[in-house]
């Protein structure tokens, strides 16, 4: 964890340092105010957790749906 000072520009924009953007690999953030502090939470697309599950040949949308359903079921079983 590192701390850097950033400033808002005249339009209220906040620029995140390149080093932080590269580590987070996110371009969208949820913004939350907690006890007078601003919290930025990277938005992760749901599909990202399935990246790399299927390797090899191209699959039809139906085949992808089956793989996603199977992996979702496994994840839900592990959480219960």
PyMOL Python script that loads the backbone (N, CA, C, O; Angstrom):
from pymol import cmd

cmd.read_pdbstr("""\
ATOM      1  N   UNK A   1       0.847  -1.181   0.000  1.00  0.00           N
ATOM      2  CA  UNK A   1       0.000   0.000   0.000  1.00  0.00           C
ATOM      3  C   UNK A   1       0.887   1.236   0.000  1.00  0.00           C
ATOM      4  O   UNK A   1       1.845   1.327   0.768  1.00  0.00           O
ATOM      5  N   UNK A   2       0.561   2.177  -0.863  1.00  0.00           N
ATOM      6  CA  UNK A   2       1.316   3.423  -0.895  1.00  0.00           C
ATOM      7  C   UNK A   2       0.340   4.591  -0.824  1.00  0.00           C
ATOM      8  O   UNK A   2      -0.834   4.474  -1.178  1.00  0.00           O
ATOM      9  N   UNK A   3       0.850   5.691  -0.365  1.00  0.00           N
ATOM     10  CA  UNK A   3       0.017   6.889  -0.252  1.00  0.00           C
ATOM     11  C   UNK A   3       0.633   7.969  -1.117  1.00  0.00           C
ATOM     12  O   UNK A   3       1.833   8.230  -1.037  1.00  0.00           O
ATOM     13  N   UNK A   4      -0.185   8.595  -1.941  1.00  0.00           N
ATOM     14  CA  UNK A   4       0.258   9.686  -2.791  1.00  0.00           C
ATOM     15  C   UNK A   4      -0.733  10.834  -2.656  1.00  0.00           C
ATOM     16  O   UNK A   4      -1.910  10.614  -2.373  1.00  0.00           O
ATOM     17  N   UNK A   5      -0.263  12.035  -2.855  1.00  0.00           N
ATOM     18  CA  UNK A   5      -1.132  13.204  -2.825  1.00  0.00           C
ATOM     19  C   UNK A   5      -1.562  13.503  -4.250  1.00  0.00           C
ATOM     20  O   UNK A   5      -0.728  13.602  -5.150  1.00  0.00           O
ATOM     21  N   UNK A   6      -2.865  13.647  -4.453  1.00  0.00           N
ATOM     22  CA  UNK A   6      -3.409  14.038  -5.749  1.00  0.00           C
ATOM     23  C   UNK A   6      -4.308  15.246  -5.529  1.00  0.00           C
ATOM     24  O   UNK A   6      -4.767  15.488  -4.413  1.00  0.00           O
ATOM     25  N   UNK A   7      -4.555  15.990  -6.573  1.00  0.00           N
ATOM     26  CA  UNK A   7      -5.391  17.187  -6.463  1.00  0.00           C
ATOM     27  C   UNK A   7      -6.545  17.117  -7.448  1.00  0.00           C
ATOM     28  O   UNK A   7      -6.450  16.488  -8.502  1.00  0.00           O
ATOM     29  N   UNK A   8      -7.621  17.768  -7.087  1.00  0.00           N
ATOM     30  CA  UNK A   8      -8.738  17.940  -8.014  1.00  0.00           C
ATOM     31  C   UNK A   8      -8.410  19.094  -8.935  1.00  0.00           C
ATOM     32  O   UNK A   8      -7.837  20.093  -8.500  1.00  0.00           O
ATOM     33  N   UNK A   9      -8.768  18.969 -10.213  1.00  0.00           N
ATOM     34  CA  UNK A   9      -8.574  20.109 -11.111  1.00  0.00           C
ATOM     35  C   UNK A   9      -9.766  21.053 -10.974  1.00  0.00           C
ATOM     36  O   UNK A   9     -10.662  20.817 -10.164  1.00  0.00           O
ATOM     37  N   UNK A  10      -9.770  22.118 -11.766  1.00  0.00           N
ATOM     38  CA  UNK A  10     -10.824  23.130 -11.642  1.00  0.00           C
ATOM     39  C   UNK A  10     -12.208  22.598 -11.990  1.00  0.00           C
ATOM     40  O   UNK A  10     -13.213  23.224 -11.654  1.00  0.00           O
ATOM     41  N   UNK A  11     -12.272  21.438 -12.669  1.00  0.00           N
ATOM     42  CA  UNK A  11     -13.557  20.820 -12.996  1.00  0.00           C
ATOM     43  C   UNK A  11     -13.940  19.709 -12.017  1.00  0.00           C
ATOM     44  O   UNK A  11     -14.936  19.016 -12.222  1.00  0.00           O
ATOM     45  N   UNK A  12     -13.158  19.539 -10.965  1.00  0.00           N
ATOM     46  CA  UNK A  12     -13.467  18.523  -9.969  1.00  0.00           C
ATOM     47  C   UNK A  12     -12.952  17.135 -10.312  1.00  0.00           C
ATOM     48  O   UNK A  12     -13.308  16.163  -9.646  1.00  0.00           O
ATOM     49  N   UNK A  13     -12.121  17.031 -11.339  1.00  0.00           N
ATOM     50  CA  UNK A  13     -11.585  15.730 -11.745  1.00  0.00           C
ATOM     51  C   UNK A  13     -10.372  15.367 -10.889  1.00  0.00           C
ATOM     52  O   UNK A  13      -9.559  16.216 -10.521  1.00  0.00           O
ATOM     53  N   UNK A  14     -10.288  14.096 -10.594  1.00  0.00           N
ATOM     54  CA  UNK A  14      -9.175  13.555  -9.826  1.00  0.00           C
ATOM     55  C   UNK A  14      -8.409  12.620 -10.744  1.00  0.00           C
ATOM     56  O   UNK A  14      -9.003  11.733 -11.356  1.00  0.00           O
ATOM     57  N   UNK A  15      -7.131  12.800 -10.846  1.00  0.00           N
ATOM     58  CA  UNK A  15      -6.314  11.952 -11.704  1.00  0.00           C
ATOM     59  C   UNK A  15      -5.569  10.945 -10.845  1.00  0.00           C
ATOM     60  O   UNK A  15      -4.826  11.310  -9.933  1.00  0.00           O
ATOM     61  N   UNK A  16      -5.782   9.667 -11.154  1.00  0.00           N
ATOM     62  CA  UNK A  16      -5.082   8.614 -10.436  1.00  0.00           C
ATOM     63  C   UNK A  16      -3.702   8.421 -11.059  1.00  0.00           C
ATOM     64  O   UNK A  16      -3.576   8.416 -12.284  1.00  0.00           O
ATOM     65  N   UNK A  17      -2.668   8.262 -10.238  1.00  0.00           N
ATOM     66  CA  UNK A  17      -1.323   8.041 -10.775  1.00  0.00           C
ATOM     67  C   UNK A  17      -1.282   6.792 -11.658  1.00  0.00           C
ATOM     68  O   UNK A  17      -1.983   5.813 -11.401  1.00  0.00           O
ATOM     69  N   UNK A  18      -0.449   6.843 -12.703  1.00  0.00           N
ATOM     70  CA  UNK A  18      -0.345   5.727 -13.652  1.00  0.00           C
ATOM     71  C   UNK A  18       0.025   4.431 -12.945  1.00  0.00           C
ATOM     72  O   UNK A  18      -0.496   3.372 -13.296  1.00  0.00           O
ATOM     73  N   UNK A  19       0.909   4.491 -11.962  1.00  0.00           N
ATOM     74  CA  UNK A  19       1.318   3.268 -11.259  1.00  0.00           C
ATOM     75  C   UNK A  19       0.126   2.590 -10.591  1.00  0.00           C
ATOM     76  O   UNK A  19       0.041   1.362 -10.583  1.00  0.00           O
ATOM     77  N   UNK A  20      -0.788   3.365 -10.036  1.00  0.00           N
ATOM     78  CA  UNK A  20      -1.976   2.817  -9.388  1.00  0.00           C
ATOM     79  C   UNK A  20      -2.944   2.254 -10.425  1.00  0.00           C
ATOM     80  O   UNK A  20      -3.513   1.180 -10.229  1.00  0.00           O
ATOM     81  N   UNK A  21      -3.130   2.976 -11.525  1.00  0.00           N
ATOM     82  CA  UNK A  21      -4.020   2.492 -12.584  1.00  0.00           C
ATOM     83  C   UNK A  21      -3.539   1.167 -13.143  1.00  0.00           C
ATOM     84  O   UNK A  21      -4.346   0.276 -13.410  1.00  0.00           O
ATOM     85  N   UNK A  22      -2.239   1.028 -13.322  1.00  0.00           N
ATOM     86  CA  UNK A  22      -1.682  -0.223 -13.848  1.00  0.00           C
ATOM     87  C   UNK A  22      -1.897  -1.373 -12.877  1.00  0.00           C
ATOM     88  O   UNK A  22      -2.221  -2.484 -13.296  1.00  0.00           O
ATOM     89  N   UNK A  23      -1.721  -1.122 -11.596  1.00  0.00           N
ATOM     90  CA  UNK A  23      -1.914  -2.194 -10.597  1.00  0.00           C
ATOM     91  C   UNK A  23      -3.374  -2.612 -10.494  1.00  0.00           C
ATOM     92  O   UNK A  23      -3.671  -3.800 -10.372  1.00  0.00           O
ATOM     93  N   UNK A  24      -4.284  -1.651 -10.543  1.00  0.00           N
ATOM     94  CA  UNK A  24      -5.708  -1.952 -10.375  1.00  0.00           C
ATOM     95  C   UNK A  24      -6.338  -2.509 -11.642  1.00  0.00           C
ATOM     96  O   UNK A  24      -7.300  -3.274 -11.568  1.00  0.00           O
ATOM     97  N   UNK A  25      -5.815  -2.137 -12.798  1.00  0.00           N
ATOM     98  CA  UNK A  25      -6.358  -2.588 -14.084  1.00  0.00           C
ATOM     99  C   UNK A  25      -7.858  -2.341 -14.171  1.00  0.00           C
ATOM    100  O   UNK A  25      -8.614  -3.199 -14.626  1.00  0.00           O
ATOM    101  N   UNK A  26      -8.275  -1.174 -13.734  1.00  0.00           N
ATOM    102  CA  UNK A  26      -9.698  -0.831 -13.763  1.00  0.00           C
ATOM    103  C   UNK A  26      -9.853   0.584 -14.309  1.00  0.00           C
ATOM    104  O   UNK A  26      -9.009   1.452 -14.085  1.00  0.00           O
ATOM    105  N   UNK A  27     -10.946   0.792 -15.027  1.00  0.00           N
ATOM    106  CA  UNK A  27     -11.234   2.125 -15.554  1.00  0.00           C
ATOM    107  C   UNK A  27     -12.527   2.692 -14.970  1.00  0.00           C
ATOM    108  O   UNK A  27     -12.849   3.861 -15.184  1.00  0.00           O
ATOM    109  N   UNK A  28     -13.259   1.869 -14.238  1.00  0.00           N
ATOM    110  CA  UNK A  28     -14.491   2.320 -13.583  1.00  0.00           C
ATOM    111  C   UNK A  28     -14.397   2.000 -12.102  1.00  0.00           C
ATOM    112  O   UNK A  28     -13.838   0.977 -11.707  1.00  0.00           O
ATOM    113  N   UNK A  29     -14.952   2.890 -11.289  1.00  0.00           N
ATOM    114  CA  UNK A  29     -14.904   2.707  -9.842  1.00  0.00           C
ATOM    115  C   UNK A  29     -16.244   3.069  -9.225  1.00  0.00           C
ATOM    116  O   UNK A  29     -16.925   3.988  -9.680  1.00  0.00           O
ATOM    117  N   UNK A  30     -16.607   2.340  -8.194  1.00  0.00           N
ATOM    118  CA  UNK A  30     -17.696   2.771  -7.330  1.00  0.00           C
ATOM    119  C   UNK A  30     -17.071   3.799  -6.406  1.00  0.00           C
ATOM    120  O   UNK A  30     -15.922   3.642  -5.992  1.00  0.00           O
ATOM    121  N   UNK A  31     -17.808   4.844  -6.078  1.00  0.00           N
ATOM    122  CA  UNK A  31     -17.294   5.829  -5.142  1.00  0.00           C
ATOM    123  C   UNK A  31     -18.214   5.852  -3.938  1.00  0.00           C
ATOM    124  O   UNK A  31     -19.438   5.895  -4.070  1.00  0.00           O
ATOM    125  N   UNK A  32     -17.613   5.822  -2.772  1.00  0.00           N
ATOM    126  CA  UNK A  32     -18.386   5.760  -1.534  1.00  0.00           C
ATOM    127  C   UNK A  32     -17.786   6.747  -0.542  1.00  0.00           C
ATOM    128  O   UNK A  32     -16.568   6.901  -0.455  1.00  0.00           O
ATOM    129  N   UNK A  33     -18.643   7.395   0.186  1.00  0.00           N
ATOM    130  CA  UNK A  33     -18.191   8.283   1.254  1.00  0.00           C
ATOM    131  C   UNK A  33     -18.431   7.572   2.578  1.00  0.00           C
ATOM    132  O   UNK A  33     -19.554   7.175   2.888  1.00  0.00           O
ATOM    133  N   UNK A  34     -17.368   7.416   3.350  1.00  0.00           N
ATOM    134  CA  UNK A  34     -17.461   6.771   4.670  1.00  0.00           C
ATOM    135  C   UNK A  34     -16.782   7.643   5.713  1.00  0.00           C
ATOM    136  O   UNK A  34     -15.571   7.858   5.664  1.00  0.00           O
ATOM    137  N   UNK A  35     -17.553   8.131   6.634  1.00  0.00           N
ATOM    138  CA  UNK A  35     -16.997   8.912   7.746  1.00  0.00           C
ATOM    139  C   UNK A  35     -16.074  10.030   7.267  1.00  0.00           C
ATOM    140  O   UNK A  35     -14.995  10.229   7.825  1.00  0.00           O
ATOM    141  N   UNK A  36     -16.495  10.754   6.240  1.00  0.00           N
ATOM    142  CA  UNK A  36     -15.711  11.874   5.742  1.00  0.00           C
ATOM    143  C   UNK A  36     -14.558  11.479   4.833  1.00  0.00           C
ATOM    144  O   UNK A  36     -13.767  12.341   4.452  1.00  0.00           O
ATOM    145  N   UNK A  37     -14.437  10.211   4.475  1.00  0.00           N
ATOM    146  CA  UNK A  37     -13.385   9.754   3.567  1.00  0.00           C
ATOM    147  C   UNK A  37     -14.009   9.257   2.273  1.00  0.00           C
ATOM    148  O   UNK A  37     -15.143   8.778   2.266  1.00  0.00           O
ATOM    149  N   UNK A  38     -13.279   9.369   1.198  1.00  0.00           N
ATOM    150  CA  UNK A  38     -13.749   8.874  -0.096  1.00  0.00           C
ATOM    151  C   UNK A  38     -13.077   7.535  -0.354  1.00  0.00           C
ATOM    152  O   UNK A  38     -11.856   7.409  -0.260  1.00  0.00           O
ATOM    153  N   UNK A  39     -13.885   6.546  -0.677  1.00  0.00           N
ATOM    154  CA  UNK A  39     -13.401   5.201  -0.975  1.00  0.00           C
ATOM    155  C   UNK A  39     -13.694   4.912  -2.443  1.00  0.00           C
ATOM    156  O   UNK A  39     -14.835   5.043  -2.885  1.00  0.00           O
ATOM    157  N   UNK A  40     -12.673   4.521  -3.200  1.00  0.00           N
ATOM    158  CA  UNK A  40     -12.853   4.110  -4.595  1.00  0.00           C
ATOM    159  C   UNK A  40     -12.718   2.605  -4.663  1.00  0.00           C
ATOM    160  O   UNK A  40     -11.725   2.043  -4.200  1.00  0.00           O
ATOM    161  N   UNK A  41     -13.714   1.947  -5.239  1.00  0.00           N
ATOM    162  CA  UNK A  41     -13.719   0.488  -5.345  1.00  0.00           C
ATOM    163  C   UNK A  41     -13.776   0.130  -6.827  1.00  0.00           C
ATOM    164  O   UNK A  41     -14.738   0.482  -7.509  1.00  0.00           O
ATOM    165  N   UNK A  42     -12.745  -0.575  -7.340  1.00  0.00           N
ATOM    166  CA  UNK A  42     -12.768  -0.921  -8.761  1.00  0.00           C
ATOM    167  C   UNK A  42     -13.996  -1.753  -9.114  1.00  0.00           C
ATOM    168  O   UNK A  42     -14.372  -2.670  -8.384  1.00  0.00           O
ATOM    169  N   UNK A  43     -14.616  -1.416 -10.251  1.00  0.00           N
ATOM    170  CA  UNK A  43     -15.739  -2.196 -10.761  1.00  0.00           C
ATOM    171  C   UNK A  43     -15.146  -3.375 -11.523  1.00  0.00           C
ATOM    172  O   UNK A  43     -14.387  -3.191 -12.475  1.00  0.00           O
ATOM    173  N   UNK A  44     -15.487  -4.559 -11.109  1.00  0.00           N
ATOM    174  CA  UNK A  44     -15.024  -5.771 -11.788  1.00  0.00           C
ATOM    175  C   UNK A  44     -16.208  -6.364 -12.526  1.00  0.00           C
ATOM    176  O   UNK A  44     -17.259  -6.610 -11.934  1.00  0.00           O
ATOM    177  N   UNK A  45     -16.042  -6.586 -13.777  1.00  0.00           N
ATOM    178  CA  UNK A  45     -17.108  -7.199 -14.564  1.00  0.00           C
ATOM    179  C   UNK A  45     -17.273  -8.645 -14.121  1.00  0.00           C
ATOM    180  O   UNK A  45     -16.288  -9.345 -13.889  1.00  0.00           O
ATOM    181  N   UNK A  46     -18.503  -9.086 -14.004  1.00  0.00           N
ATOM    182  CA  UNK A  46     -18.769 -10.449 -13.558  1.00  0.00           C
ATOM    183  C   UNK A  46     -18.091 -11.476 -14.447  1.00  0.00           C
ATOM    184  O   UNK A  46     -17.659 -12.526 -13.971  1.00  0.00           O
ATOM    185  N   UNK A  47     -17.996 -11.181 -15.731  1.00  0.00           N
ATOM    186  CA  UNK A  47     -17.421 -12.141 -16.658  1.00  0.00           C
ATOM    187  C   UNK A  47     -15.929 -12.351 -16.400  1.00  0.00           C
ATOM    188  O   UNK A  47     -15.387 -13.392 -16.770  1.00  0.00           O
ATOM    189  N   UNK A  48     -15.251 -11.378 -15.770  1.00  0.00           N
ATOM    190  CA  UNK A  48     -13.811 -11.496 -15.534  1.00  0.00           C
ATOM    191  C   UNK A  48     -13.445 -12.722 -14.718  1.00  0.00           C
ATOM    192  O   UNK A  48     -12.386 -13.311 -14.933  1.00  0.00           O
ATOM    193  N   UNK A  49     -14.308 -13.120 -13.780  1.00  0.00           N
ATOM    194  CA  UNK A  49     -13.957 -14.277 -12.965  1.00  0.00           C
ATOM    195  C   UNK A  49     -13.951 -15.569 -13.771  1.00  0.00           C
ATOM    196  O   UNK A  49     -13.416 -16.582 -13.322  1.00  0.00           O
ATOM    197  N   UNK A  50     -14.549 -15.534 -14.965  1.00  0.00           N
ATOM    198  CA  UNK A  50     -14.567 -16.728 -15.810  1.00  0.00           C
ATOM    199  C   UNK A  50     -13.455 -16.718 -16.854  1.00  0.00           C
ATOM    200  O   UNK A  50     -13.316 -17.672 -17.620  1.00  0.00           O
ATOM    201  N   UNK A  51     -12.662 -15.647 -16.891  1.00  0.00           N
ATOM    202  CA  UNK A  51     -11.601 -15.548 -17.872  1.00  0.00           C
ATOM    203  C   UNK A  51     -10.623 -16.706 -17.693  1.00  0.00           C
ATOM    204  O   UNK A  51     -10.124 -16.939 -16.592  1.00  0.00           O
ATOM    205  N   UNK A  52     -10.356 -17.414 -18.754  1.00  0.00           N
ATOM    206  CA  UNK A  52      -9.387 -18.501 -18.705  1.00  0.00           C
ATOM    207  C   UNK A  52      -9.976 -19.857 -18.358  1.00  0.00           C
ATOM    208  O   UNK A  52      -9.248 -20.850 -18.378  1.00  0.00           O
ATOM    209  N   UNK A  53     -11.272 -19.944 -18.040  1.00  0.00           N
ATOM    210  CA  UNK A  53     -11.875 -21.234 -17.700  1.00  0.00           C
ATOM    211  C   UNK A  53     -11.861 -22.148 -18.915  1.00  0.00           C
ATOM    212  O   UNK A  53     -11.535 -23.331 -18.813  1.00  0.00           O
ATOM    213  N   UNK A  54     -12.218 -21.586 -20.066  1.00  0.00           N
ATOM    214  CA  UNK A  54     -12.337 -22.383 -21.280  1.00  0.00           C
ATOM    215  C   UNK A  54     -11.142 -22.084 -22.174  1.00  0.00           C
ATOM    216  O   UNK A  54     -10.891 -20.931 -22.525  1.00  0.00           O
ATOM    217  N   UNK A  55     -10.422 -23.108 -22.531  1.00  0.00           N
ATOM    218  CA  UNK A  55      -9.266 -22.951 -23.408  1.00  0.00           C
ATOM    219  C   UNK A  55      -9.501 -23.771 -24.669  1.00  0.00           C
ATOM    220  O   UNK A  55     -10.267 -24.734 -24.659  1.00  0.00           O
ATOM    221  N   UNK A  56      -8.851 -23.391 -25.735  1.00  0.00           N
ATOM    222  CA  UNK A  56      -8.935 -24.205 -26.943  1.00  0.00           C
ATOM    223  C   UNK A  56      -9.824 -23.604 -28.002  1.00  0.00           C
ATOM    224  O   UNK A  56      -9.796 -22.401 -28.261  1.00  0.00           O
ATOM    225  N   UNK A  57     -10.612 -24.467 -28.607  1.00  0.00           N
ATOM    226  CA  UNK A  57     -11.405 -24.061 -29.762  1.00  0.00           C
ATOM    227  C   UNK A  57     -12.521 -23.098 -29.390  1.00  0.00           C
ATOM    228  O   UNK A  57     -12.874 -22.937 -28.221  1.00  0.00           O
ATOM    229  N   UNK A  58     -13.059 -22.467 -30.414  1.00  0.00           N
ATOM    230  CA  UNK A  58     -14.160 -21.526 -30.196  1.00  0.00           C
ATOM    231  C   UNK A  58     -15.408 -22.289 -29.787  1.00  0.00           C
ATOM    232  O   UNK A  58     -15.701 -23.362 -30.316  1.00  0.00           O
ATOM    233  N   UNK A  59     -16.128 -21.725 -28.848  1.00  0.00           N
ATOM    234  CA  UNK A  59     -17.352 -22.352 -28.358  1.00  0.00           C
ATOM    235  C   UNK A  59     -18.560 -21.534 -28.788  1.00  0.00           C
ATOM    236  O   UNK A  59     -18.477 -20.321 -28.978  1.00  0.00           O
ATOM    237  N   UNK A  60     -19.674 -22.222 -28.935  1.00  0.00           N
ATOM    238  CA  UNK A  60     -20.926 -21.536 -29.253  1.00  0.00           C
ATOM    239  C   UNK A  60     -21.420 -20.838 -27.984  1.00  0.00           C
ATOM    240  O   UNK A  60     -20.993 -21.180 -26.882  1.00  0.00           O
ATOM    241  N   UNK A  61     -22.311 -19.871 -28.135  1.00  0.00           N
ATOM    242  CA  UNK A  61     -22.876 -19.221 -26.944  1.00  0.00           C
ATOM    243  C   UNK A  61     -23.527 -20.221 -25.981  1.00  0.00           C
ATOM    244  O   UNK A  61     -23.448 -20.053 -24.764  1.00  0.00           O
ATOM    245  N   UNK A  62     -24.160 -21.247 -26.519  1.00  0.00           N
ATOM    246  CA  UNK A  62     -24.810 -22.249 -25.670  1.00  0.00           C
ATOM    247  C   UNK A  62     -23.768 -23.016 -24.860  1.00  0.00           C
ATOM    248  O   UNK A  62     -23.974 -23.296 -23.679  1.00  0.00           O
ATOM    249  N   UNK A  63     -22.649 -23.355 -25.502  1.00  0.00           N
ATOM    250  CA  UNK A  63     -21.588 -24.075 -24.794  1.00  0.00           C
ATOM    251  C   UNK A  63     -20.960 -23.206 -23.712  1.00  0.00           C
ATOM    252  O   UNK A  63     -20.646 -23.687 -22.623  1.00  0.00           O
ATOM    253  N   UNK A  64     -20.780 -21.931 -24.015  1.00  0.00           N
ATOM    254  CA  UNK A  64     -20.238 -21.006 -23.010  1.00  0.00           C
ATOM    255  C   UNK A  64     -21.194 -20.909 -21.829  1.00  0.00           C
ATOM    256  O   UNK A  64     -20.760 -20.933 -20.677  1.00  0.00           O
ATOM    257  N   UNK A  65     -22.500 -20.798 -22.107  1.00  0.00           N
ATOM    258  CA  UNK A  65     -23.497 -20.741 -21.035  1.00  0.00           C
ATOM    259  C   UNK A  65     -23.415 -21.974 -20.144  1.00  0.00           C
ATOM    260  O   UNK A  65     -23.502 -21.857 -18.922  1.00  0.00           O
ATOM    261  N   UNK A  66     -23.247 -23.157 -20.739  1.00  0.00           N
ATOM    262  CA  UNK A  66     -23.154 -24.388 -19.943  1.00  0.00           C
ATOM    263  C   UNK A  66     -21.923 -24.371 -19.041  1.00  0.00           C
ATOM    264  O   UNK A  66     -21.994 -24.761 -17.876  1.00  0.00           O
ATOM    265  N   UNK A  67     -20.800 -23.916 -19.585  1.00  0.00           N
ATOM    266  CA  UNK A  67     -19.577 -23.850 -18.786  1.00  0.00           C
ATOM    267  C   UNK A  67     -19.741 -22.859 -17.637  1.00  0.00           C
ATOM    268  O   UNK A  67     -19.362 -23.148 -16.502  1.00  0.00           O
ATOM    269  N   UNK A  68     -20.305 -21.693 -17.936  1.00  0.00           N
ATOM    270  CA  UNK A  68     -20.515 -20.674 -16.903  1.00  0.00           C
ATOM    271  C   UNK A  68     -21.468 -21.191 -15.833  1.00  0.00           C
ATOM    272  O   UNK A  68     -21.223 -20.997 -14.643  1.00  0.00           O
ATOM    273  N   UNK A  69     -22.563 -21.852 -16.246  1.00  0.00           N
ATOM    274  CA  UNK A  69     -23.510 -22.410 -15.274  1.00  0.00           C
ATOM    275  C   UNK A  69     -22.828 -23.432 -14.368  1.00  0.00           C
ATOM    276  O   UNK A  69     -23.035 -23.432 -13.155  1.00  0.00           O
ATOM    277  N   UNK A  70     -22.017 -24.300 -14.964  1.00  0.00           N
ATOM    278  CA  UNK A  70     -21.321 -25.330 -14.200  1.00  0.00           C
ATOM    279  C   UNK A  70     -20.358 -24.700 -13.183  1.00  0.00           C
ATOM    280  O   UNK A  70     -20.325 -25.109 -12.023  1.00  0.00           O
ATOM    281  N   UNK A  71     -19.582 -23.711 -13.618  1.00  0.00           N
ATOM    282  CA  UNK A  71     -18.619 -23.068 -12.720  1.00  0.00           C
ATOM    283  C   UNK A  71     -19.331 -22.251 -11.643  1.00  0.00           C
ATOM    284  O   UNK A  71     -18.876 -22.207 -10.500  1.00  0.00           O
ATOM    285  N   UNK A  72     -20.437 -21.607 -11.994  1.00  0.00           N
ATOM    286  CA  UNK A  72     -21.210 -20.851 -11.005  1.00  0.00           C
ATOM    287  C   UNK A  72     -21.744 -21.787  -9.936  1.00  0.00           C
ATOM    288  O   UNK A  72     -21.693 -21.474  -8.747  1.00  0.00           O
ATOM    289  N   UNK A  73     -22.257 -22.936 -10.358  1.00  0.00           N
ATOM    290  CA  UNK A  73     -22.762 -23.917  -9.401  1.00  0.00           C
ATOM    291  C   UNK A  73     -21.652 -24.371  -8.454  1.00  0.00           C
ATOM    292  O   UNK A  73     -21.883 -24.518  -7.254  1.00  0.00           O
ATOM    293  N   UNK A  74     -20.455 -24.591  -8.984  1.00  0.00           N
ATOM    294  CA  UNK A  74     -19.325 -25.010  -8.143  1.00  0.00           C
ATOM    295  C   UNK A  74     -18.989 -23.902  -7.140  1.00  0.00           C
ATOM    296  O   UNK A  74     -18.756 -24.181  -5.964  1.00  0.00           O
ATOM    297  N   UNK A  75     -18.964 -22.650  -7.601  1.00  0.00           N
ATOM    298  CA  UNK A  75     -18.642 -21.534  -6.709  1.00  0.00           C
ATOM    299  C   UNK A  75     -19.689 -21.401  -5.607  1.00  0.00           C
ATOM    300  O   UNK A  75     -19.348 -21.175  -4.446  1.00  0.00           O
ATOM    301  N   UNK A  76     -20.965 -21.542  -5.971  1.00  0.00           N
ATOM    302  CA  UNK A  76     -22.035 -21.436  -4.978  1.00  0.00           C
ATOM    303  C   UNK A  76     -21.961 -22.562  -3.949  1.00  0.00           C
ATOM    304  O   UNK A  76     -22.194 -22.331  -2.763  1.00  0.00           O
ATOM    305  N   UNK A  77     -21.636 -23.784  -4.393  1.00  0.00           N
ATOM    306  CA  UNK A  77     -21.486 -24.898  -3.474  1.00  0.00           C
ATOM    307  C   UNK A  77     -20.365 -24.647  -2.477  1.00  0.00           C
ATOM    308  O   UNK A  77     -20.483 -24.973  -1.296  1.00  0.00           O
ATOM    309  N   UNK A  78     -19.274 -24.062  -2.967  1.00  0.00           N
ATOM    310  CA  UNK A  78     -18.132 -23.776  -2.096  1.00  0.00           C
ATOM    311  C   UNK A  78     -18.459 -22.717  -1.065  1.00  0.00           C
ATOM    312  O   UNK A  78     -17.898 -22.735   0.031  1.00  0.00           O
ATOM    313  N   UNK A  79     -19.371 -21.777  -1.394  1.00  0.00           N
ATOM    314  CA  UNK A  79     -19.723 -20.710  -0.464  1.00  0.00           C
ATOM    315  C   UNK A  79     -20.697 -21.181   0.612  1.00  0.00           C
ATOM    316  O   UNK A  79     -20.772 -20.563   1.674  1.00  0.00           O
ATOM    317  N   UNK A  80     -21.438 -22.251   0.368  1.00  0.00           N
ATOM    318  CA  UNK A  80     -22.445 -22.693   1.346  1.00  0.00           C
ATOM    319  C   UNK A  80     -21.846 -23.493   2.454  1.00  0.00           C
ATOM    320  O   UNK A  80     -22.562 -23.936   3.352  1.00  0.00           O
TER     321      UNK A  80
END
""", "prot")
cmd.dss("prot")
cmd.show_as("cartoon", "prot")
cmd.util.cbc("prot")
cmd.orient("prot")
